[in-house]
Amino acid sequence: MISLQSELLKPLSSSQLEQYKRDGFVIIKNGCSSDLIDAFNRHIFELRSAPLEETPDWARTSEKSRYSIRLFNPHQHDSFSRQMMKLPIVRGTLAQLMGKEAVCVQSMYFYKEPGSHGQAAHQDYYYIKNDPMTMVAAWIAMEEKVDEENGCLWVIPGTHKLGLLPHGKVKNLDEHEEWTDETEGIDLNQQIPVIMEKGDILFFHELLIHSSNRNRSTDRWRRSYVCHYIREDSAVTLREDLREKYTLI
Ligand SMILES: O=C(O)CCC(=O)C(=O)O
């Protein structure tokens, strides 16, 4: 049995732990190697570029949305995606944030080719109820630069302390996908952009309000891999499709 205390990485300094408590998010710079990201991007690209009839059901989409629609839960089907979900630096950070081992319940790979919509402001707990509430997302930047132009994340620091806010219909359909819901009852102009470089990993709390805008660049994708984790003794409650817990060992 591996001892959590002695064997696991502890990537976060005490000031980063304080920052997470205060703001609801923290970034580990250069947490994932560029070579690994290139290999993973290539793997997903090959999977998604195959003729539709040869693409496995879980990775299939319409011709038009091959590189705009996110790929949901590749970790449930694909060993490379599972390996990316288990990065030791992510496992160690989550153990520090949660005080125990984490398990993964959801993954999403985003291409977000130029012109693709972003996701309206929301709190992840609204979509994935878990008990006790322990969920943290790890969002890996998979482009040289992720910024306002190609559709970076925006967050409102400290909003993880507000509890779950109401969510209603998306208001700006020019920026955001229509099928999601948007947080209400807060001034969304307080959002700040999270500018990231390739390999940076953003960890954020399930109640932190966050969003992303349309990719307004003409020639830059905004690829990212984001996994959602809960503490090993916590459980997803309402979502049948996300009940399975994937260990990080
Ligand atoms: O990456 C994005 O554009 C949105 C991601 C997001 O909202 C999430 O991971 O919860």
The ligand as a Gaussian input file, in Angstrom:
#p B3LYP/6-31G(d) Opt

LIG

0 1
 O      -13.070000      25.051000     -21.377000
 C      -14.144000      25.606000     -21.525000
 O      -14.371000      26.351000     -22.461000
 C      -15.230000      25.395000     -20.512000
 C      -14.817000      24.376000     -19.493000
 C      -15.726000      24.310000     -18.340000
 O      -16.597000      25.094000     -18.168000
 C      -15.530000      23.261000     -17.348000
 O      -14.592000      22.483000     -17.466000
 O      -16.325000      23.177000     -16.416000

